[in-house]
Amino acid sequence: MVESKLTHVGYELSEVNLVQADISFINHRAECNPYLKFEGVDKDFYPVIVSPMGAVTNEKNYKKWLDEGFMCVVPRTVDIGYRLETMYEAFTSFSLNEAESILTENVDKNRISYICIDLAQGTMNRLYEVCKRLKSVYGEQMIIMTGNVANPDAYYYYADAGIDYLRASVGTGSRCVCAGTKVTLFDGSVKNIEDVTVGDLVKTIDGSSEVINTFHNYTDTTIIVNNNIECTPDHKFLVVRKTDLPVGEITDEKIKELSFYIEAEKLTNEYLLVSD
C-alpha cells in the first residue's frame, strides 16, 4: 500500500477535512468570499495567517508575506522598538508583561493595531484580565490574537474578554531532537526519544501530556545546545529572558507567566532554558 504524503508530514487524512454547515443561506459558490479583510489595511488576504516563528516570519521578510497576500505575525524575537512600528500593518507578538505595561501606553488610539500576545500557557487568568483591560482602553482599535489553547471551553473566556483571534491547539511541526536525547516521563523514569511510544505520559511544564503520535525525520543539519542536546536549528525550546525574572521572585508560576518558545538557532546567553 502506498502511504499518503500527508502522513509523512504529520497529518492523517482524517484530520484534514471540511465539515458542512447545518444550514446555509448561500445559494451559489460564487457568493462565497474566501479572503480575509483586516480593518485599517487596504488589502484582501488569503484565509491563512502565517505563524510567529522566527524561521518563518521576521523583520526582513514580513512585508514580503503581506505583498503576497498573507497576513503574518511578527515574532517576539524582533526588537521591541521595531515591533511597536509593525503592529499597525501586521499582527505583532508581545509577551504578557509587554502587553500589560508597554501596550497600555505606547499605542496610537487613532490607528488600528494588530496584537498577538504570545505565551506558552494560553489559559492563564492573568492573560484573560489583561486582554479585557486592553479592550476597555482601545476597543475595536486594537485587534487581539492570543493562545495557544487546546480546551474548547477556553473559547468562552476569550469571547468574554473581547479577544478577536484564538490560536487553537498545540502542534508539533517538523522540529526534532536527535536519537539518544533523554525524555523524562511523568513517573520520573527516562527514555531515549526514539523509544517513546504512543500512550506514554511525558513530563511537561503543566504536569504531564500523553503522546498521541511519533515521527521520524532525517536531516544533515543539526546544532548542539548546552553541550548535550543535539537538535535541528528550528527546534523550539521553552525559555525566559534573564532580565524578565525579578530577583527573589523565581517561582514556577512566574516562570509559566514569562516563558515562551524560541528556535534553537536563536538561543543566546540572554535566555534561560526552562528545562533541557
C-alpha positions as CSV (number, residue, x, y, z in Angstrom):
1,M,0.0,0.0,0.0
2,V,1.3,3.5,-0.9
3,E,1.4,5.7,2.2
4,S,-0.2,9.1,1.9
5,K,2.2,12.1,1.8
6,L,0.1,13.7,4.4
7,T,1.2,11.0,6.9
8,H,4.8,11.8,6.2
9,V,4.4,15.4,7.3
10,G,2.5,14.6,10.4
11,Y,-1.2,14.7,9.4
12,E,-3.6,11.9,8.9
13,L,-6.3,12.2,6.2
14,S,-9.0,12.0,8.9
15,E,-7.6,15.3,10.4
16,V,-7.8,17.3,7.2
17,N,-11.4,17.8,6.4
18,L,-14.2,20.4,6.0
19,V,-17.4,20.0,7.8
20,Q,-20.6,21.2,6.1
21,A,-22.7,23.7,7.9
22,D,-26.0,22.5,9.4
23,I,-27.9,25.1,7.3
24,S,-26.7,27.8,4.9
25,F,-28.2,30.8,3.2
26,I,-25.6,30.7,0.4
27,N,-27.2,29.7,-2.9
28,H,-24.2,29.5,-5.1
29,R,-20.4,29.2,-4.6
30,A,-19.9,32.5,-6.4
31,E,-21.4,34.2,-3.3
32,C,-18.5,33.0,-1.2
33,N,-15.6,35.3,-0.5
34,P,-12.6,33.3,0.6
35,Y,-10.5,36.3,1.5
36,L,-9.9,37.9,4.9
37,K,-10.3,41.6,5.4
38,F,-8.5,43.5,8.2
39,E,-9.7,46.9,9.2
40,G,-7.1,49.6,8.5
41,V,-5.3,47.5,5.9
42,D,-6.3,48.3,2.4
43,K,-5.9,44.7,1.0
44,D,-7.6,41.3,1.0
45,F,-5.6,38.4,2.3
46,Y,-5.8,34.6,1.9
47,P,-7.5,32.8,4.7
48,V,-4.2,31.8,6.3
49,I,-2.2,33.7,8.9
50,V,1.5,33.0,8.9
51,S,2.8,32.0,12.4
52,P,5.2,33.9,14.6
53,M,8.1,31.6,14.2
54,G,11.5,33.3,13.6
55,A,12.3,30.6,11.0
56,V,9.2,31.7,9.0
57,T,8.5,35.3,9.7
58,N,10.9,38.1,10.8
59,E,11.6,41.8,10.3
60,K,13.3,41.1,7.0
61,N,10.5,39.2,5.2
62,Y,7.2,40.1,6.9
63,K,6.5,42.7,4.2
64,K,7.0,40.1,1.5
65,W,4.3,37.9,3.1
66,L,2.0,40.9,3.1
67,D,2.8,41.7,-0.5
68,E,2.0,38.1,-1.5
69,G,-1.4,38.3,0.2
70,F,-0.7,36.5,3.5
71,M,-1.3,38.2,6.8
72,C,1.6,37.3,9.1
73,V,2.7,37.6,12.8
74,V,6.0,39.3,13.5
75,P,7.7,37.2,16.3
76,R,8.8,38.3,19.8
77,T,12.4,37.8,18.9
78,V,12.3,41.1,16.9
79,D,13.5,44.2,18.7
80,I,10.7,45.8,20.8
81,G,11.1,49.2,19.1
82,Y,10.7,47.6,15.7
83,R,7.6,45.7,16.9
84,L,5.9,48.8,18.1
85,E,6.1,50.0,14.4
86,T,5.0,46.8,12.7
87,M,1.8,46.4,14.8
88,Y,-0.1,48.8,12.6
89,E,0.3,46.8,9.4
90,A,0.7,43.1,10.6
91,F,0.0,41.1,13.7
92,T,2.9,41.6,16.0
93,S,3.9,39.4,19.0
94,F,4.3,40.7,22.6
95,S,4.9,38.9,25.9
96,L,2.2,39.2,28.5
97,N,4.4,41.6,30.5
98,E,4.8,43.8,27.4
99,A,1.1,43.7,26.8
100,E,0.4,44.8,30.3
101,S,2.9,47.5,30.5
102,I,4.2,48.8,27.2
103,L,0.9,48.4,25.2
104,T,-1.1,50.3,27.8
105,E,0.8,53.5,27.0
106,N,2.5,53.1,23.6
107,V,-0.3,52.5,21.2
108,D,-1.8,55.2,18.9
109,K,-5.6,55.2,19.6
110,N,-6.2,56.8,16.2
111,R,-4.8,53.8,14.3
112,I,-5.8,50.1,14.3
113,S,-3.2,47.9,15.9
114,Y,-2.8,44.2,15.5
115,I,-1.5,42.5,18.6
116,C,-0.6,38.8,19.2
117,I,0.0,38.1,22.9
118,D,2.3,35.1,22.5
119,L,2.9,32.9,25.5
120,A,3.2,29.2,26.3
121,Q,0.1,29.0,28.6
122,G,-2.9,30.3,26.8
123,T,-5.4,29.7,29.6
124,M,-3.9,31.9,32.3
125,N,-6.4,34.0,34.1
126,R,-4.0,36.9,34.0
127,L,-4.0,36.8,30.2
128,Y,-7.8,37.0,30.3
129,E,-7.7,40.0,32.6
130,V,-5.0,41.8,30.6
131,C,-7.0,41.4,27.3
132,K,-10.1,42.7,28.9
133,R,-8.2,45.7,30.2
134,L,-6.7,46.4,26.7
135,K,-10.0,46.1,25.1
136,S,-11.5,48.6,27.6
137,V,-8.8,51.1,26.7
138,Y,-8.6,50.6,22.9
139,G,-11.9,48.9,22.0
140,E,-12.0,47.9,18.3
141,Q,-8.9,50.0,17.5
142,M,-6.9,47.1,18.9
143,I,-7.3,43.6,17.3
144,I,-6.0,40.9,19.7
145,M,-4.9,37.4,18.9
146,T,-3.7,35.1,21.6
147,G,-3.4,31.4,22.7
148,N,-2.5,28.6,22.2
149,V,-5.3,26.7,23.8
150,A,-6.4,23.1,23.4
151,N,-9.6,23.3,25.5
152,P,-12.8,24.2,23.7
153,D,-14.3,25.9,26.8
154,A,-11.5,28.4,26.7
155,Y,-13.3,30.0,23.8
156,Y,-16.0,31.4,26.1
157,Y,-13.4,33.2,28.2
158,Y,-11.7,34.5,25.1
159,A,-15.0,35.8,23.7
160,D,-15.9,37.4,27.0
161,A,-12.5,39.2,27.1
162,G,-13.1,40.6,23.6
163,I,-10.3,38.6,22.0
164,D,-10.6,38.6,18.2
165,Y,-8.4,35.7,17.1
166,L,-7.8,32.4,19.0
167,R,-4.8,30.3,18.3
168,A,-6.1,26.8,18.7
169,S,-4.3,23.6,19.6
170,V,-0.6,22.9,20.3
171,G,1.2,21.3,17.3
172,T,4.5,19.5,16.8
173,G,5.7,20.9,13.5
174,S,8.8,19.3,11.9
175,R,11.3,20.3,14.6
176,C,13.3,17.4,16.1
177,V,15.8,16.3,18.6
178,C,18.2,13.5,17.7
179,A,18.1,9.9,18.7
180,G,19.5,9.3,22.1
181,T,18.0,12.5,23.6
182,K,16.6,11.7,27.0
183,V,12.9,12.3,27.7
184,T,11.6,12.3,31.3
185,L,8.2,10.5,31.7
186,F,5.6,11.7,34.2
187,D,6.6,8.9,36.7
188,G,10.2,10.1,36.7
189,S,11.6,7.4,34.5
190,V,13.7,8.3,31.5
191,K,13.6,7.1,27.9
192,N,15.5,7.8,24.7
193,I,13.4,9.9,22.4
194,E,13.3,7.1,19.8
195,D,11.8,4.7,22.4
196,V,8.9,7.0,23.4
197,T,5.6,5.4,22.2
198,V,2.0,6.5,21.7
199,G,0.3,6.5,25.1
200,D,3.4,7.4,27.2
201,L,2.9,10.2,29.7
202,V,5.7,12.7,29.4
203,K,6.6,15.3,32.0
204,T,5.7,18.9,30.9
205,I,5.7,22.4,32.4
206,D,2.0,21.9,33.2
207,G,2.4,18.4,34.7
208,S,2.0,15.7,32.0
209,S,1.0,15.1,28.4
210,E,0.1,11.9,26.6
211,V,2.0,11.1,23.5
212,I,-0.6,10.8,20.6
213,N,1.8,10.4,17.7
214,T,5.5,10.0,16.9
215,F,7.5,11.0,13.8
216,H,10.9,10.0,12.4
217,N,12.7,12.5,10.2
218,Y,16.1,12.7,8.6
219,T,18.4,15.7,8.3
220,D,22.1,16.5,7.8
221,T,21.8,19.8,9.7
222,T,21.9,19.8,13.5
223,I,23.3,22.1,16.2
224,I,24.3,21.4,19.9
225,V,22.5,23.2,22.7
226,N,24.1,23.3,26.2
227,N,26.7,20.9,25.1
228,N,24.4,17.9,25.4
229,I,21.3,18.4,23.2
230,E,21.6,17.8,19.5
231,C,18.6,19.1,17.5
232,T,17.5,20.7,14.3
233,P,18.1,24.5,14.2
234,D,14.4,25.2,14.2
235,H,13.6,23.0,17.2
236,K,11.9,25.2,19.8
237,F,12.9,25.5,23.5
238,L,10.9,27.0,26.3
239,V,12.8,29.9,27.7
240,V,12.6,33.1,29.8
241,R,14.7,36.2,29.4
242,K,17.1,36.6,32.4
243,T,16.1,40.3,32.6
244,D,12.5,39.4,32.9
245,L,13.0,37.4,36.2
246,P,12.8,39.8,39.2
247,V,15.3,38.9,41.9
248,G,13.8,36.8,44.6
249,E,10.6,36.0,42.5
250,I,11.8,32.9,40.6
251,T,8.7,30.7,41.2
252,D,7.1,28.1,39.0
253,E,4.1,30.4,38.4
254,K,6.4,33.3,37.4
255,I,8.3,31.1,35.0
256,K,5.0,29.9,33.4
257,E,3.9,33.5,33.0
258,L,7.1,34.7,31.4
259,S,8.1,31.7,29.3
260,F,7.9,31.5,25.6
261,Y,9.4,29.3,22.8
262,I,12.3,30.2,20.7
263,E,14.2,28.3,18.0
264,A,17.5,26.7,18.9
265,E,19.5,28.7,16.4
266,K,18.4,31.9,18.1
267,L,19.4,30.9,21.7
268,T,21.9,33.2,23.3
269,N,23.2,33.9,26.8
270,E,20.3,36.3,27.4
271,Y,17.9,33.3,27.8
272,L,17.4,30.7,30.5
273,L,16.1,27.3,29.4
274,V,13.0,26.4,31.4
275,S,14.1,22.8,31.0
276,D,16.6,21.0,28.9
